Amino acid sequence: MGKHSVNTTTALTQLPIEKAKADFILINGKAVVYEIKTELDSFARLENQLLNYYKAFDHVCVVTSPDKYETLNKQLKNKNVGIYILSKQNRLQVKRKPQTFNHYITHSSLFKILRKKEFETIILDYYGKLPTAKPVFYYAACYEEFAKIPLDTAYTKFLRELKKRSNNLNKEEFKKVPYELKSMIYFSEPSKDQYNQLSNFLNSKYQEID
């Protein structure tokens, strides 16, 4: 908040990517995966996590504490991975910007992330029609068509569909939410009634009990 606008940027959290789960993803002109490692976390699984992320995204960063920076920097084998440090003042400092790295992206990894409506939109947009198949074979038929789309084109369309996932956000109501609650509200996608309930609660006055 403050750096990116909800009108142009989509945030995703805890997104399964092959055998890993991305902590945070920001999508605007490009998509960036952020893996968060606190001072209490180990880097033992990190290389495997990053490898999984690169199967579906071409920009990946690790966010960690200042005390972990030197260890992280020495351990990272892929120098395209960005590094961010969360300072004691709760500010993100860029130690190394992520570079484009798309060597491992696969149609299969992209397709597994997409919802049915999303991969249907991509196939329909590219071919002008959806495959005809019995329900039990439909998913496989859709993947077969998706896998024939040039990878760079498939990736562009993949990001476009993921970016649409924020369309359900009521942006006008979201503006009224206090900063401290924005993250929780953004990812819970409340209804209009729930926004009203939150507003009523926040505007209620409570009398202290002696």
Secondary structure by P-SEA (a helix, b strand, c coil): ccccccccbbbbcccccccccccccccccbbbbbbbbcccccccaaaaaaaaaaacccbbbbbbcccaaaaaaaacccccbbbbbbccccbbbbccccccccccccaaaaaaaccaaaaaaaaaaaccccccccccaaaaaaaaaaaaccaaaaaaaaaaaaaacccccaaaaaaaccccaaaaaaaacccaaaaaaaaaaaabbbbbcc
